[in-house]
Amino acid sequence: MKIAKRISRLGTETAFDVLAQVNELRAKGRDIVALSIGEPACATADYIKEAAKKALDKNFTHYCPSAGIPEFRKVIAEYVASTRGIPVEPDEVVVVPGGKPTIFFSILACIEEGDEVIYPLPGYPIYESMVNFVGGTPVPIRLREEKRFSFDVQELRSKITKRTRMIIINSPHNPTGGIIPKQDLHEVAELALKHDLWVLSDEIYSRIVYEGKAESVSQFPGMKERTIILDGHSKTYAMTGWRVGYGVMPKQLATHVSRLMTNSNSCTATFTQHAAMEAMVGPQDYAEAMVREFKGNRELIVNGLNRIDGFFCHMPAGAFYAYPNVTRACRRIGFKNSKELQQFLLYKGGVAVLGQQCFGTRTPEDDQEYIRLSYVSSEKDIKEALRRIEAALTDSKLVEEFLDEQRVKEVVGA
């Protein structure tokens, strides 16, 4: 049977591949500390779960408008207006099942074959995947460690051509935890206005901030009409499995995205929307306490990583990821790249992390190695993970055993 060629252009989210490896090892009895998956370890707040139960009891189990329940869209519009300082109407909101559909539908609706889309590298892998899928050309803009993982504005300016149609930004950022400064966002806005570009602004971590403020590019004059804001409930309210997200965009585009919802999902589950609405209008102390816990974990893991020989990690300003530079460690030990370090730590150290290859296709200038560690686990797990990482990297027999295994795989593969 023939499969459409476009399917070969789809990438994946490799965090789930690593999760599958973790589950396989655990099924075999291995004790693995998983710092690889990007979701809060705590449960969804009870008041949100109770709202879902009440919605089910009231039989909110049927179809609703493809763009979402009207009262929920009104709540979202009011929230985004107050937090971004822009006017937002409910008909500029589309509720979708999670964060990815806003990426998928926005690119599908706005990008033609051959159009160029500038996206952050490293970055969430679905950006690059979706641009490739629709036949666009992904153009990476490197996030610079020396700029605390923002980009060089001059470099961004040089990336724009006559074929450029969209810039994707993500702040606070996955995987680095960096936040784009307001002045850099202003530069993005000026470039978007000058070249008539869409800006897809992934703001899913907007409530998880420890230093400064997460600004939105939509605040600048003329930008509301060309900005697509991506946000949702997965990270802020520990609702990853509920699949509730939303896009805020110009009304004309919202109409098309709503039609894409009709053609793909019909609508987001009605009772989960009621629960998500309660999450936004109900008490926020649970979400705020979660961020305070993340802040403590952040300091614990960064300080611990910086004590490991060959590691250097900036203190992330937002999200819940540490992104240490591990170049010196890889070179000292003999690992080719961060992927080998990732595999070594998983299979020999019992710790699951993600190498930088999980966050976009590498470019020729990539001469540094990084790994991502999610610090949403318990303090006990983080301390144990740090202990295991340091112990594994200083165990010469364990390292040599792993490297021998890698050499054998290369020979067999050849």
N, C-alpha and C positions, 0 to 999 in steps of 0.2 A: 504493500500500500504506500502511496506517495504522501509525503508530509510537505506542507508549504515551506518554501525556502525561507520565508521571513522568521520562522520559528528558530532557525539556526542563529539568528541575530539576537535572540533573547539571552541575557545573562541571568544571574541568580543572586540571591543574598547568601553569601557563603557562611554567615553566622549560623544558618540552619544546617549547613553541611557539618560544621564542627559540632553542633548540638547532637546530630545523629551519631557522630563518633563518640561523643560523651555518653550517650544513652547505651550504645553498644558495649562500651567498656564497663559501664556500671552493671549491665546485664550479666557480664562475666565476673562480677564480684569486685571490680576495681573501685577504689575510693578516689573520686575525682572532685576537685574544687573547681567549679565552673565560673569563670569570670569573663565568659565569652558572649553571652546573650545580652541584648540591650533591653531589659525590662525590669521594673522594680520588683524586688523579691517579696515585698509585703503584699497582703491581700487587699482587694478592693474594700473601701470603707463600708461599714455595715449599713449606713443610711442610704448608700447608693444601691446596695443589694436589696434592701427593703423596698426601695422605689420600684425595682424591677419586679419583685414579687407582687406588689400591689398592681402594677401594670398588667401582669399576667392574670391576676384575679379579676381585673376589669375587662379582660378579653381584648387587650391591645395586641392582638396576634395576627392582624390582617394587614393588607396592603395600606400604604399611605402614599402621598405624593412622592414622586421620584426624587425631588429636591429635598425632601424631609418634612417632618411635621411642622406646620406653620408656627406654632407657639415656640417650638425649639429653635427654629430659624430666627425668630424675634429675639430670643434670649442670646443667641450667638451674636447677632448683629449688635445688640446693646453692649455686650462684653467686648467685642473687637473695637467698637467705636470708643469705648472708655479707655481701653488699654493702649490703643495705637494713636488716639487723638485724631480720628478721621470719621466723617459721617458714613454710616453703613445702614443700608436698608435690608430687610429680610429677603427680598428677591435677588440680592447679591450674594446670598449664601446657598451653598449646596452641601447637604449632609451626605457623607459617603461612608462605606464600611472600612474605616481605618485611614491611615495616612497615604498609603500607596496610590489609591484611586485618584487622588488629586494630582499626583505626578503623572499617572497614566493618561487621564482624561485631558489634562492641560496640554501635554505634549501632543497627544493625538489630535486635539482640536486646533492647535496653533502652528504646528510644524509640518511643512511639506517635505517631500523627498529632496535631498540636497541642501536643505536649510542647515545652518550651523547653530549649535547651542553651546554656549560657554558654561561649564560646570566646574565645581570645586574638586581638586585632587590633592590629598585624599578626600573621599566623600562617600556618601550613601550610594551603594553600587547601582541602585535602581535608576538613578538619573541617567547614567551612561547607557544602561541596558535599554531603557525606553526610547532614548534618542536613536540608538541603533535600530531598534525594532521598527520604528516608523519610517526608516530610510533617511533620517537626518545624519548630520556629521557632528559627533561629540568633540568639543574643543576644550581640553582641560586648562584650567587656570590653577597654577600651583599655589597652595597655601604655605607660607613661609614660616618656618620655626622661629627665625629671628624676628618676625613680626607677631609673635605669639599666635601663629596660625591664622593670620589674616592674609590677604593677598597684596601684591604690589600693584598699585593703581596704574602706574605707567605700563606694566606688563598687561594688565587687563585691557587698557586702551589699545595696545598693539595687537590684541587678539581679535578685535572687531573688524569684520570685512563687510562687503556688500551682501554676503550671504547670511550674515548673523541675524537671527530672529529672536533669540531669547538668551537671557542670563539667568542661571540658577544660583541662588545663594542660600546658605544654611547657617543660621546664627540664633542661639548657641549651636555649636557645630558637633556633628558626629563624623569622625571618631575622636577629634582632638580636644573637644571641650572649649575651643576658642570662641571669642565673641568679636564680631566685626565692629570696629569703632564707628561712631556716628559720622565722622568726617569721611571715612571710606564709603559708607552707605550713601552719603551725599554725592560722592563722585560717581557711584553706580547710577544714581538717579539722573545726574546730568548726562551721562553717556546714553542711558536708555531714552531720554527725551531727545537728545541730539540725533540718534540713529533710529528712532522709532522702534524700540525693542520692548518685548515683554520681559518682565522680571518675575520668575517663580521664586517666591521667598518662603523657604521651609522654616517655619517658626514653631515646630512641634515641641521644642524644649524651652519655649519662651518663659515659662514659670519656674524653671530650674536654673537659677542664677545665684552666684555667690559673690561676685565682684562686679561693681558697676551696674549697668542696666542694659538689657537686651533691647535695642532700638529696632524699629521696623522701617524698611525703606519706603513703605507706603505713606509715611508722614510728610514727605516732601512735596511741594506744589507740583501738580501734574502727574504724580505717581499713582494715585489711587486708580486712575483710569487705565493703567498698564501693569498693575501689580496683581499677582495671584498669591494670596496668603494661604499657606497650608498650616493647619493646626488640628488639634484633636485631643482625645482623652487618654490615650494609651499611657503616656509617660507621666503627665501631671496627676492623674487620679488612679494610677496602677490598674488600668483597664485594658491591657493589651489584648486579652482574649475576647473582649466585648465587641471589638471592631466598630468603633465610632470615631469618625474624623469629619473634618469639614474644610471646604475651600471657600474663600471670600474673594470675589472677583467682579469685574464690571458685569452689569446685568445682561448685556448681549452675550457675553461668553458663558455666563451662568445658565442661560437658556440652552446653549449647545451642550454643556457638560451635563445638565439635567437629562437631556435626550440620550446622551451616552449612558447615563445611569439606567434609563428606561430600557435600553437595548442590552444591557449587561446584567444588572442586578435587580431590576425593577425598583427596589427601594432598599434602604437600610432597615434592619429589623426594627419594628415599631416599638416593642417593649424596651429594647436597649436604648432607644432614643429618649424614652421617658426617664430611664435611669440616668442617662447622661445629662439630661436637662436638670434633674435634681442635683447632680454633682456640681453643676455650675451655680445654681441659686441657693444651695444648701450651705452648711458650715464649711469653711475652708481650712479649719485647724488641722485636719488629718493630712491634707496635702502639704501644708506649711511645715508640719512636724516631720514629714517624710524628707523634705528638702533640708531641714536642719540635720537630720541623720546623715543624709548624703554628704553634707558639708564636713561632718566629723570623719566620715569614711574617706573623703577626698584627702584630707590632711594626713590621715593614717597611711594610705596607700602611696601617696606621692613621696612622703618622707621615707617610707620603707624602700621604695624603688630606688631612690637616690642613694641609698646605702649599699646597693648591689654594684659590684665592680663592673664597669662598662655600661651602666644605665644612666641616663639623665632625663628627668621629667619636669616639664613646666607645671606649675599649679594651674589646673583648668579653671576658667572663669564661670563655666556653665555646663549644662548637661550632666552626665554621670559617668564619664570615661576619662581614664588616664591614658596618655599616648606617649610613652617614653621613647627616646632615641636609644636604640640598642646596637648601634653600629659598632662601637668599640668592643662590646661583648661578643658579637658575632665574629668579628675579625680575630679577636684574641683566641676564641675557642675553635674556630675553623668552620663555622656554619656559613653556607653560601649566602643566605639571606634570612629575612625574618620568618619566611615560611618554614624553613628547617628548624628555626628556634621554636616556632609554634608547635611543630610536630614533636620536637624533643621534650618540651615542657608537658605536653599532653601525655605522651606514651611512656616517658621516663620519669617525669616529675609529678604527674598526677594533677596538673593544673591546666585548665583550658583557657587560652587567650586567642586573639586573632592577630595574624600578621598583616602588614600593610597591603599585601596583595589582595586582601578582602575588600579593599576600598578604592578600587579603580585600576585600570590598566596602567602599568608602569611606563614611564617615558625614559628616553635615553639619559636624561639628566638625573635620574634617581640614583644617587650614590649614598644615600642614607637609609638606614633600616629602622623601622618602628614596629611596635606591637600595641594593640588596644586591650585594656583591661577595664571591665565594667565594675564599678565599686558600689553596686546596689545590694551586695550580700551582707551578711552579718559581720560585725567586727571580728568575731572569732574566725570566720572563714577567710577574711582578708589577711589576718595575721598568719593563718596556717598557709595560705597561698604564698605569701612572701617568704615564709620559712622554707617551703618546698622549692621555690624558684632558686633561692640562694644555695640551698643544699645541693640541688641537682647540677647547677652550673659549676660548683666547686668539686664535684665528684668526678675525677679524671677517668676512672674506670667506666662510669656510666656514660660519659661523653664519648669515649673511644668506642664503646659498644654500639652506640647510636650511629656514629660516623661510619663504622664498619658495615652496619646494616644498610646505610645509605649507599655506600660504594657497591655493595652486592646488588641493590636495586638498579643502580645505573648500568651495571654489567648485564644484568638480565634484560633490562629495557633495551640495551643496545643490540 
